[in-house]
Structures are given as structure tokens and as C-alpha cells.
Amino acid sequence: VPIKSFEAKTSCYTHVLVLPWTTFLHEGISPLLNKAYKYGMQAGEIEPAMLALSASNVAFPFILGRDLKRIEDGCHLVMFIAKQVKSSDNVLFLQMVLQAIMNLTDRSDSTIELKGTIMNEDDTEFVTPIDRCLINYTKSFLCVVFGEHDIGAALAVRKGNEFAKSSPGNPTIMHDAFLRGVSLYAMARKSKKRKFAKHANGIRRLVKGWMRKGNPNVARYVKLFNAEQAVLEKKYDKAESLYREAIRISARGGHLLDGAISNERYTDFLLNVLSDNESANHQMGKSIRLYEDWGASRKVAMLEEERKPSSTDTSSLPKLIKT
């Protein structure tokens, strides 16, 4: 039992807090389940065991952009086991993810607010600094998916790198930076305000620094950010090439959400910068299919509605989409 206790703790914290910065995130899922969780439960090490179970079934698939049904099932599994072993660790995060999925699948009246059958953010007590970081992270996520970039960018400026300060080593830091960067770049293009461009470029440099140090999980983020930066610098040919690279890397890694976001940002560039309605319409169709594969039925319905021609336009070209 002492050996299994040591193995459980070592495997858990190594694969959750250390290796995600130097190896592909999906490679940690099997060791977390087969060693950290299994040995932890056998040795009575409930905290690392439940952290391993939550990371492998929910947090990692969420960051990787895996399909929402799988993540929802993972949330219910972890919450069921947590109840059996009387563990409250990570329950708030699981509730946030579940409520976000309710929003995305049209089982809630809310879009970017965490309010519904799972939780109500207004009635939730945030005990630790990481609790506040997690809700801000989840709201940044919903702002990106639902295109509420004005709110997402304002939140990004306000919270800065709070996640990295509150939970060093947590791989969610990478995803949080990506989400903040997407909204900041969207608003930098739309509003032409220097403060958004400055913050966005700061995040781009941060993420590029991670990649230079050997982090293999952020290449698609860097490609998309470089594309957005090229647009701001009016290097449009370069931007097109980089958007396509971001889409290709996301597709190769099975990152459904990141591919959908990259396609959507490419669509916005084609439509609102190049005024290429035909290409934008084609690209928007790709984004819709990826959101559909991901399982976000409400987002799909929203994009399909935006894609319809307006009453004053009989063409089949897309309407101006929200940026």
C-alpha cells in the first residue's frame, strides 16, 4: 500500500501539473486512469485519485476540444464516484463545465452566464482564489464560443494572468490564455483600440514562449494568434496561410472546438476584411460542421441563422457575423 500511495501521488501530480507543459496532453489520460486513479483508490489516497479521475475524464478532454457528450458523461461519472467516496474536490469545476454544456446544447436559457439547472453563479460561494479563476475561465470559454468578444475581451483585460498566479502548473492556464487571446484579437480588429491589440500581442508572445520551451500543446494557438496579428499588420496573404495552418493542426489533433474557432475567425477575416463573401460562406459551413460534431446545438443554430440571407438580400451569401 505505501508503494501504491507513492505511485498514485507521483503519477497524479506529474501528469496533471508537470508533463502537460512538455508532452502532448492526451498522452496523460491513460496513466492518470490506470495508475494515479487506480492506485490512489486502492491505497485510500482519495484526493489524488479524484483529481486524476477529473482530469482524465473532464478537464483534459475539455481543453482538447473533444465532443461535449463525452465530457458530459465524464462529469456525471466523476460526480457519482465523488459522492460515493464523500469527496467534494473539483465538484464546483464539474458543475461549471456541466452548466456550460447545458448552455451550449440549448438546455438553459443562458448563453454566457452560468445559470440553469446545474448551478447559478449568483448564488455560488467562491471559497478559494482558484474558484474565482475557474468561473472566469468558464465564462471566457462561453464568450468565445458565443461570439461575445466585447465581454470576453473586457474580462481578459481585467483578470490578466490570475490563473497562472493562483494555480501554477495547471494546464488549464494554456487554454485560458488561448480563450483570452481570441476575444482580445477579435475586439482589436473590430474596435481598432490599441489596448486590445497590446494585450492580445502580449498573450501571443507568452504562448510562443511556451512553445519555444518545448510545449507541444500550443502550436495551434500560436498559428491562430499569428494569423490574427498578421491581419492587424495588414499582411493578408500571410494571415490566410496561417489561418489554414491553425485549422490543419486542429484537425490533425482531433481538436473539434479549436478547429471550429479557427474556421470562424478565418470566416470573419474573409468576410469583413477581404469582403470575399463566397469564400466566407464556404468557410462558415466548415465551422458549422465542426460545432455540430462537437455537439453544440445552440451554437449551430445561431450560425445557421446568421448564414441565412437577410430579407433585403436574395443572394445566398452570409450576413455580417458577430465578431
Number of C-alpha atoms within 10 A of each C-alpha: 11 8 9 19 21 16 18 31 21 15 24 28 18 15 24 25 15 15 17 23 22 14 15 14 21 15 12 21 18 14 17 29 22 15 20 30 29 20 25 27 19 14 18 15 19 22 19 24 27 28 21 32 26 26 25 26 23 27 22 21 20 21 21 20 19 20 21 25 14 15 23 20 14 22 22 16 15 22 20 12 13 19 11 9 12 10 14 12 16 17 16 17 19 22 19 22 24 25 27 28 22 24 25 23 18 15 15 19 13 15 23 22 19 27 20 17 13 16 16 14 15 9 8 10 10 14 8 9 13 17 18 16 22 19 19 19 25 21 22 29 22 23 24 25 23 19 21 19 27 19 17 28 27 16 19 27 15 10 14 14 16 17 24 18 13 15 15 13 18 16 23 22 20 21 18 22 23 26 27 28 30 30 28 30 28 27 25 24 20 15 13 13 11 12 13 24 22 14 19 29 19 13 22 24 14 14 22 19 13 18 18 10 11 12 19 16 23 18 19 25 26 23 23 28 28 21 28 31 21 17 19 16 10 12 13 18 11 14 24 17 12 22 23 18 18 25 22 15 17 23 17 10 16 15 22 25 27 28 26 27 24 26 25 24 23 27 27 24 24 21 23 17 13 13 12 15 19 14 16 24 19 13 20 27 18 17 24 24 14 23 25 19 17 20 21 23 17 20 21 21 15 12 20 14 13 16 20 15 15 15 7 6 11 9 10 13 19 23 16 14 15 13 21
